[in-house]
Structures are given as structure tokens and as C-alpha cells.
């Protein structure tokens, strides 16, 4: 993992928090099949951020960051797909 000492653990905690922060919204959206109040633009930007972030993470060859960015990208892409799918069924 990139970094050393206590800062490494702060980075680890931050990365885990960001990675799992999407799960409650994702579960709620798929359970209720409702995207009322959810911004498709926001999730498009989040997906774009993870995709471009991969170009930063890949050369670092840090397995933890690779797994975290992949997990975040999957969650954000699933949420974006839910927005597209459920927005059309809720209209």
C-alpha cells in the first residue's frame, strides 16, 4: 500500500468509507425501484471520476486501491443503471 505509518491507516479508513458509502442508496433504490430525488447527472460524474481515477491508480500498482476503485466503480455504475432503468418505469 502506498504511504507509510499512521497516514497509511487514515488513507485506508477514508478509502473504505468512500467505497461502502454508496451501498445504502444502492440497496434502497433497488428495493423500492424508485429514483425520486436521485440525480442521474451526479452518478454520471461519479462514474466518470472512477474511470479517470483508474488511470491514476493503475500505474501505482497498489492492489488495495485497485480493489477499492473497482468496487466504487461497480457501485456507482449500478446506481447509474438503476437511475436509467427506474426513471423510465417511474415516469
Secondary structure as UniProt FT lines:
FT   HELIX           6..20
FT   TURN            21..22
FT   HELIX           23..32
FT   TURN            36..37
FT   HELIX           40..60
FT   HELIX           63..90
//
